Amino acid sequence: MSRVAPIDPAPTRVAMVGNPNVGKTSLFNRLCGVRAKTANFAGSTIEARVGTCIAEGVEMEIVDLPGVYAIDLELPESRLCRDCLGGRLAGCMPDALLLVLDATNLARGLRLFRSVASSGRPLAIALTMTDLARARGLSVDAHRLAKILGVPCAIANGRAGTGMETVVEAVKAACEVPPTVLAAGLHDAWLDETVVASVGGPHSLGLESDRMTDRLDAAFVHPILGGVVFLAAMALMFFAIFRLAEIPMTIIEESFAWLGATLASVLPEGVLTSLLVDGIIGGVAGTVVFLPQICLLFFLLALLEDTGYLARAAFVMDRIMCRFGLPGQAFVPLLSSHACALPGMMSARMIPDPRDRLATILVAPFMSCSARVGVYVLLVTLLFPDSGLLAGLAFAGCYALGAIAALVTAAICRKTILRGKSRPMVLELPPYRVPDLRSALLTTYDRALVFLRSAGTVILAICIVMWWISAFPRATPPEQAAALEAQALVAANAGDETTAQSLRDEAAILTNRAQQRESFAGRIGGAVQPAFEPLGLDDRLTVAVMTSFLAREVFRSTMTVLVGSGDSDDDSAVADELAQATRVDGTPLFDPPTSAALLVFYVLALQCLPTLAVTRRETGSWKWAALQFSWMSAIAYLLAWLTRLLVIALGGGT
C-alpha cells in the first residue's frame, strides 16, 4: 500500500495594523527580514509590504498594512485596511490580525483596537516603544492589558530585535481561541479606564510633554530657522547623492563597458553582437548606472524619516508648496529629481494624498537632473565662449527654469485634470529617535529590487527597440570610408600605426554618419525636420534631438558623429569643434538663436524613456506617461521657439 506524502499546510496570513509611527515597519523588518517584497493589491493604489516569517516552527505570511488612525475614514490607506480586514481585498485574506500599539500613547492605539476587534478575526497585540515609555516614567502591565482586552499581548522591540518569539506565540495563541467580540459594545468611558488600569506613572494618558522635543521643534518647525535647517539638511543629502555615488557609478559604467568590450572581442561581428553590446548591455547600463543614487537616496530618506525629522521638514515646506497645489512632502521628491528623476518619482510614495502624489510624479522630470548637465555645459559654452559670468548665470537659469516649470505645471494640474479638494497636511510629529540602520538597509534593498525589476523588463524592451531603429537598415559604407580604410592598411603595413589608426577613426566617423542618416531613426529625423525648422534645427540637429529621446546624454555623441568631430571627453574641445560646424549654406550650425532654443528645449523636454517607464509603474497606467511626455514636449517646443525669436529680436543673429 503506497503512502501519500503529507501536504504542507498553507502559512498563516497575518495582517499588521497600527497607527503611524508606532514601530510597525521595524517590527515587520525584524520578523521577515529580506523575505519581504513590496506589493500592490488588485483594486488598490496604496502600497503594502508582504513577507514571510519562520519562527518557533511556524511559517507566517505577514502583510504590513499602511499606518492609519482609524479604518472607517474615507482615505486610501484606511480603505485598504478596511477591505483587508473585511476579506474584500484579493490576495490579502487574513487569518489573524496583529495590532501594534505604542506604549507611550496607549489611549490613541486603543481607539483603533475597538474598530479592529469588531472585525471578528483572531487578534493579537504587539506592544512597542516600551523603552521610551520607561524613559518617561511610564510602566505598562502587558498581562493586565491582555486580561482586560481579552486578547494575547506581547512586548516587542523591532529596533533591538527583542520579543520576536513572544509576538509569534501571541499570534499562535490568538488563532487557537475564538476571536473576541469584546469591542462591539464598548462605551466611551472604557478607554480611559483601560489606560489607567494598565499604565502606571505620571501622564499615563499619553499627554506628557518632552522638554528636549519642544526645544528641537522650536527650531526645526520655525518659519525661518526651520527653513534654513531644512535647506542645509537637503544640501548635505544632495551632495551625498552626487559625491558618494560617483565611485560605484564609475564601477558600474566600467564593468558594463568591460563586459561589452569582452563580448565584442569574442563574438563574431554581426547583428547579434551589436544587439548584445549596443542594445542590451549599453541600454541597460545607461539605466542601472543610476542604482547607486537610488540606493543612497532611499537610505538617507529612511534615516531621516526614522529620526523623526522628515515630518518636521514636510511641515516647514508645506507653507510654500501649498501655494502651487502641492504638499510639503513633495519637496524631497522634487529636490531628489535633480540627481535623477527616477528615484525622485519613486520617493513620491511618501505623499499620502493620491492627487498630490500623481501631480508630483508628473512634474518631477522638469527638475534638471544630472543627465542634462553635459548638454547644458556644451550649449552654454557655445553661447558664451568668452564670458564665464554669463555662462554661469545661464547654467543657473537652466535649473531655475526647470523648477518654475514644475511648480506652474503642478498648479495647473491641481486646477484642471487633478481638480479636487486637497487633503490638508495633518501630521503627527513623531518622537526623535536614533535611526534604525537595519530597517533603512532593508528599505533600500527593497527599493533597489523594484528598480532593477523595472530595468529588466520595460526599460530593456525600450532599449532593444531604440537599438533596432538606429541599427537598421544597414547602410553601405561610403566610398570615401572605404578609401580611408585602404590607406590605413597601407600605413599599417609600412609600420606607421599612428597614421593608420587616425585613418581608421576617420573612416569610422564617416561610416557611423552614413548609418545614422540611413537608419530608421535617421529617416524619422529627416521626415520630422520640417517640424523642428522653426527652432533652427537642420536634419543633423533633428536626428540628434530624436535619438536623444532615449537619453539626453546621447545628444553630444550623436553630434560629434554627424559633424565629423572626435568624441572627446573635453567639453571645451568638443564645443570648439561644433562651433566651427556649418550648414549647407555655409552659416554656423550652432548660431546663438539655435543654441539658445536647444538649451531651453533640453531643460524642459522629457528625453528619458526610463522615466516614462517609471511613470507608468508608479501610476499604473500608460495614459499618465503619455500625458507627461506630450505636455513636457509641447512646453519645451513652444518656449524654445519663443526663445529663438527673442534672441533674433535682440540682435543675436538669424
C-alpha positions, 0 to 999 in steps of 0.5 A: 500500500503506497503512502501519500506524502503529507501536504504542507499546510498553507502559512498563516496570513497575518495582517499588521495594523497600527497607527503611524509611527508606532514601530510597525515597519521595524517590527515587520523588518525584524520578523521577515527580514529580506523575505519581504517584497513590496506589493500592490493589491488588485483594486488598490493604489496604496502600497503594502509590504508582504513577507514571510516569517519562520519562527518557533516552527511556524511559517507566517505570511505577514502583510504590513498594512499602511499606518492609519488612525482609524479604518472607517475614514474615507482615505486610501490607506484606511480603505485598504485596511478596511477591505483587508480586514473585511476579506474584500481585498484579493490576495490579502485574506487574513487569518489573524490580525496583529495590532501594534500599539505604542506604549507611550500613547496607549489611549490613541492605539486603543481607539483603533483596537475597538474598530479592529476587534469588531472585525471578528478575526483572531487578534493579537497585540504587539506592544512597542516603544516600551523603552521610551515609555520607561524613559518617561516614567511610564510602566505598562502591565502587558498581562493586565492589558491582555486580561482586560482586552481579552486578547494575547499581548506581547512586548516587542522591540523591532529596533533591538530585535527583542520579543520576536518569539513572544509576538509569534506565540501571541499570534499562535495563541490568538488563532487557537481561541475564538476571536473576541467580540469584546469591542462591539459594545464598548462605551466611551468611558472604557478607554480611559479606564483601560489606560489607567488600569494598565499604565502606571506613572505620571501622564499615563494618558499619553499627554506628557510633554518632552522638554528636549522635543519642544526645544528641537521643534522650536527650531526645526518647525520655525518659519525661518530657522526651520527653513534654513535647517531644512535647506542645509539638511537637503544640501548635505543629502544632495551632495551625498547623492552626487559625491558618494555615488560617483565611485560605484557609478564609475564601477558600474559604467566600467564593468558594463563597458568591460563586459561589452568590450569582452563580448565584442572581442569574442563574438563574431561581428554581426547583428547579434553582437551589436544587439548584445553590446549596443542594445542590451548591455549599453541600454541597460547600463545607461539605466542601472548606472543610476542604482547607486543614487537610488540606493543612497537616496532611499537610505538617507530618506529612511534615516531621516524619516526614522529620526523623526525629522522628515515630518518636521521638514514636510511641515516647514515646506508645506507653507510654500508648496501649498501655494502651487497645489502641492504638499510639503512632502513633495519637496524631497521628491522634487529636490531628489529629481535633480540627481535623477528623476527616477528615484525622485518619482519613486520617493513620491510614495511618501505623499499620502494624498493620491492627487498630490502624489500623481501631480508630483510624479508628473512634474518631477522630470522638469527638475534638471537632473544630472543627465542634462548637465553635459548638454547644458555645459556644451550649449552654454559654452557655445553661447558664451565662449568668452564670458564665464559670468554669463555662462554661469548665470545661464547654467543657473537659469537652466535649473531655475527654469526647470523648477518654475516649470514644475511648480506652474505645471503642478498648479495647473494640474491641481486646477484642471485634470487633478481638480479636487479638494486637497487633503490638508497636511495633518501630521503627527510629529513623531518622537526623535529617535536614533535611526534604525540602520537595519530597517533603512538597509532593508528599505533600500534593498527593497527599493533597489529590487523594484528598480532593477525589476523595472530595468529588466523588463520595460526599460530593456524592451525600450532599449532593444527597440531604440537599438533596432531603429538606429541599427537598421537598415544597414547602410553601405559604407561610403566610398570615401570610408572605404578609401580611408580604410585602404590607406590605413592598411597601407600605413599599417603595413609600412609600420606607421600605426599612428597614421593608420589608426587616425585613418581608421577613426576617420573612416569610422566617423564617416561610416557611423554618419552614413548609418545614422542618416540611413537608419530608421531613426535617421529617416524619422529625423529627416521626415520630422525636420520640417517640424523642428525648422522653426527652432533652427534645427537642420536634419543633423540637429533633428536626428540628434534631438530624436535619438536623444529621446532615449537619453539626453546624454546621447545628444553630444555623441550623436553630434560629434558623429554627424559633424565629423568631430572626435568624441572627446571627453573635453567639453571645451574641445568638443564645443570648439569643434561644433562651433566651427560646424556649418550648414549647407549654406555655409552659416554656423550650425550652432548660431546663438538663436539655435543654441539658445532654443536647444538649451531651453528645449533640453531643460524642459523636454522629457528625453528619458524613456526610463522615466516614462517607464517609471511613470507608468509603474508608479501610476499604473497606467500608460495614459499618465506617461503619455500625458507627461511626455506630450505636455513636457514636449509641447512646453519645451517646443513652444518656449524654445521657439519663443526663445529663438525669436527673442534672441533674433529680436535682440540682435543675436543673429538669424 
